[in-house]
Amino acid sequence: MTTSPNGKSLGLGACTAIVVGNMVGSGFYLSPAAVAPYGNLAIIVWILMGAGAICLGLTFARLASLVPAVGGPYAYTKIAYGDFAGFLIAWGYWISIWTSLPVIAIAFTGVMIDLFPALGNRFTATVLTLGVIWAIVLVNLRGVHAAGLFAQVTTYAKLIPFGAVAIIGLLFIDTSHFSDFNPSGQPLLQSFATLAPLTMFAYLGLESATVPAGDVENAERTIPRSTVIGISIAAALYVLGTVVVMGLVPREQLIHSVAPFSQAAGIMWGRPGELVISIAVLVSSIGALNGWTLLMGQVPMAAARDGLFPPLFARLSKRGVPAWGMIISAAFATILVLVQALGSDGFAAVYRLMVGLSTMAAVVPYAFCALAGTLVAGATRGRMPKVSAIELIAFVFAIFTLYGSGAEPVLYGLVLLMLGIPVYVWQRRNASEATDKGTASGAVTHPAVSG
């Protein structure tokens, strides 16, 4: 990948890689075990959630074609609904990003310990988890070009083994494993609602190409195309991968599996197959960490440039990246890892809740953006078209996922969003004081200029 003559460093390949890399992470290769208790219903939900994710992706693609603004969901919400709504979405979306990092990093550490059992103690595991987080931060501090190139390498490298399992594995499945439609014992609607956030966690990142819009070459064409292509690749991989793993590993074993894809590869190809998939999981984790690290600097930077986040987040390093935003975000992720490492039930409960909130905090921006296209079109092009069927489906999809998240995550997610209000008030107050000082200065100097 090369930088284009206009200075844009992210093309179609890099943007698609960022989308796929952010989506195909721990939520993918751990999901067959999580959805196994629901039998064939889980496969249907994967397909339906994939259709909903594509509808959301199409709404983001439309928004990007209307105005390729840096900040993705934040930028579109601000244009459509105003500063305060934009701030809340930026705040919640930022939280969802840095609370996702420890989940992905811990999955990386788990595979390392599986490959090298001597590393299996709490101190080493913590060092490995923090080490991979900060190593990826250092890669991103080298610039957006380096992050985009890294995303392409890690994404396309991991798709080969995962694709092999998902496609070749179809020849090995045992159809008797699909005899139960919904063995969970729960009512159909309740089972569907429970599966919604489990599968949605894997689809998080579908909007990734819209966030670094300022660095995308030919953004009005590249962002929509990369978004749809990336979601389609990930959705196909999810559905086929789940079918294969459920068709190879008996459900009783799959429910308790900590490495379902490795286990499935072991059944097909023995220990060498297991090792290949384990390495692919490592690459997948690194790729997902890279993509989310890129975004967690871009979102607060866009909000800071508009005066809604502290100005520190808008400062660029010599390499043109929002270094402080990445470092502060990674510091919060580090705190979550250390809290988990303490081993206290109370701290661990808080940690698990924060990780669960990453899905809820990301779906709220999706709901806002699902219907934002009409308002953005009115604000940028002077005409306000009707809301399309795709946008309505995307909105219902987001709301249903919130419902499936349960009362507790939604409640605490609302509390976290409200904690951002003092930051918003502080920023508005500072902006007002700066305006007042400028006005007062103008009033003093004006007579001298006139005279």
Buried (B, 14 or more C-beta within 10 A) or exposed (E): BEBEEEEBBBBBBBBBBBBBBBBBBBBBBBBBBBBBBBBBBBBBBBBBBBEBBBBBBBBBBBBBBBBBBBBBBBBBBBBBBEBBBBBBBBBBBBBBBBBBBBBBBBBBBBBBBBBEEEBEEEEBBBBBBBEBBBEBBEBBBBBBBBBBBBBBBBBBBBBEBBBBBBBEBEEBBEEEBBEEEBBBEBEEEEBBBBBBBBBBBBBBBBBBBBBBBBBBBBBBBBBBBBBBBBBBBBBBBBBBBBBBBBBBBEBEEBBEBEBBBBBBBBBBBEEEBBBBBBBBBBBBBBBBBBBBBBBBBBBBBBBBBBBBBBEEBBEEBEEEBBBBBBBBBBEBBBBBBBBBBEEEEEBBEBBEBBBBBBBBBBBBBBBBBBBBBBBBBBBEEEEEEEBBEBBBBBBBBBBBBBEBBBEEBBEBBEEBBEEBEEBBEEBBEEEEEEEEEEEEEEEEEEEEEEE
